[in-house]
């Protein structure tokens, strides 16, 4: 069994799946900035529903970012603590890839641009191409960009079928309404699905390596100090 945690967005969700990818238990709460209070009780509830415990898990998957600084930090800290305490491998999953994967419930698109609002007039951006197994794979790099710097990969420039997804799409100029899905976000279900694939591929890491990805180097600073040199 694999436990999956998602708190990198303005929500909190926990899922437990078996080795075949079947969801055994799931909890979701959409209240913003409540992850610190909600995450541990939701983990307890999911384990209780499935009548299992942490030592019986095969691994823990978590959304490693980019996204909300506090949400990512909470997710990584809880994952590390549980993995260390119970000697479990960890699967860090990109929040951007999980967001792209969530689109498969709404669309048959094969090329997806994920754009998440990063505040401070910037967005987190990544391009994904659907592979033959139906998994959305990264094209290029995850990036933190100004609104005006966002562009399609060179080989996609003439492709009008690219789907733009995420909370940051509305911030960009020139994206046709029919090409965008603004309200799609990752949940623990997508983290679990991608985590299971990563686990089967031997990509698990130790708790020590379960690190968050912020993309913004000074994300730890107070908002007023971000962008200033140390």
Buried (B, 14 or more C-beta within 10 A) or exposed (E): BBBBBBBBBBBBBBBBBEEEEEBBBBBBBEEEEBBBEBBBEBBEBBBEEBEBEBEEBBBBBBBBBBBBBBBBBBBBBBBBEBBBEBEBBBBBBBBBBBBBBBBBEEEEBBBBBBBBBBEEEBBBBBBBBBEEEEBBEBBEEBBBBEEEEBEBBEEBEEEEEBBBBBBBBBBBEEBEEEBBBBEBBBBBBBBBBBBBBBBEEEEBBEBEEBBBBBBBEEBEBEEEEBEEEE
